[in-house]
């Protein structure tokens, strides 16, 4: 009897508490970064942190605004984005196509798996010197470094996507008279798509890393070059401005990918991968 | 071929080699299915009934004997199958799923829509035409699967334990629906089940298969009048008599199946 009363009470108390919990959580999420910035500013002004390495947020904001106004930062951003998008496409499109073929054909898989297995584990930043030898210091070497990282991630996830398709779906295709090409378009491609997209998300993250690496070591333009150059000339505030842009690019591009995924894979429901 | 016989299996056999061991799934299967007959095949688990149906559906090729299917209308697909497991494509809406067979046969979109709407109405999914399968229950998915098979208007409709994985109440409803749809356009049906009740409720004839290797053990004509009502039917004395008639040969096979399992393990 006592238990019954207690249960009812605690449930009633739990309801409003949980609602308040959500609001509090949001407040904390917004408040904590602001608090951190205020703390950073205060510590800088009080001379408790070295402003040469950690210039106060207000100084960074001022520099950031100036760099945007002069167009310098936007130009570098445009250059980097152009490179990363082109390199991404050069890697992702063949990755999807070859992945579908390897997923559908045991023979092609058997023939190419050893090469993929040997090349995939090499850190792509380690082959930058080789790519520079092959492609020179110009744009193609930047496309190549991004594409090399993107290609393998998309390829492996696409193969896994095709292999994950339930055999019964292929039986349905055969029983209902789908030809090879029809089975490809109506079963293999859409069936593999969720994992293909997982590969694309991972590959995009890698692409952003590789373009910065490429530009730092072998370029006279782009965000990677900009950040590295500001570091070498000890303009730390400008370096921070470059980092902010990288952060925004990463954040916004993953929002776009989320939206693209909802549009391309509507059968997945509301859950994002 | 005898008049009115649509499917005839003669000395049909199927061997697999499984990890070096020779496995005989079907051995000398002889059976006939007549035109517009609802033919149910029951048998113990692993008796090769699914193997038989996969051969009939063109998904496997037998290793012995022959299987004749009489083609009446070459424009129609030979078979359409309702699978046991979840086989509705998750990436297509319900109406795209139901229209799949028609689309693969190049049926014009406007004709397709009419046929799809007709069968969606019949299986009670008209309101879910644009829904994706992940929004539906297991029973609804199997309804869509049934509609997909009917929509292609096949010469032979094949069903492999289509309602095995839904709960009992849903199963009774689905059986009622299937009877209604079938009674309005009597197709030749080959229906696999492990449930005697289901076989008797639905079928014109029940074929009992033996434990592995699968053979035809007995055939029982189901003399119950149509149209049938699933619930009323089960309480009649005729039904109980038929259950006993099917259970007698089946019981021995189920026991033999256990024996074989015991010996193997």
Interface residues (C-beta under 8 A of the other chain):
Chain A: X166 X168 X169 X171 X172 X173 X174 X175 X176 X177 X178 X179 X182 X186 X187 X190 X191 X193 X265 X266 X267 X268 X269
Chain B: X57 X58 X59 X77 X79 X80 X81 X83 X85 X86 X87 X89 X90 X91 X92 X100 X101 X104 X105 X132 X133 X134 X135 X148 X152
